[in-house]
């Protein structure tokens, strides 16, 4: 490469800093391929997406830490993450919908009909199903036959 007058010659290889992402690129690729529209992922694009994701997570963690420090807390909680996302408009556009809602005041003991065991899952909202039900096999009695015993096609 010819040197420009008055400027020292600098090799590009020395100036390049190779950025290695801390996130596993294989997992990022698997997450990307979960989208039905994405068939293949270029290695350069995967590298950039992984680095961008890492930067976003670092940014969000730093903002969450700042929110926790402002509230004089030592542990970062979801409320601090919500605060960090709310204070950054581009992030709040999509992330606030994904975060769990703020904790509601717990009902008094007299308001509940029966106490739930500690290991019991919380009740589901109306019309919702557990993911376990989606993956479980249907029982033989429920599917494939009608009331009169004749086989039916689903």
Protein Blocks (a to p, Z undefined) as FASTA:
>chain_A
ZZdehiacddfklmpccdddfbdfklmmmmmmmpmklmbdcfklmmmmmmmmmmmmmmmm
mmmmmmmmmnopabdcfklmmmmmmmmmklmmmmmmmpccdddddddfklpmbdcdfklc
cdddehiacfklmmpccdfklgopafkopacdZZ
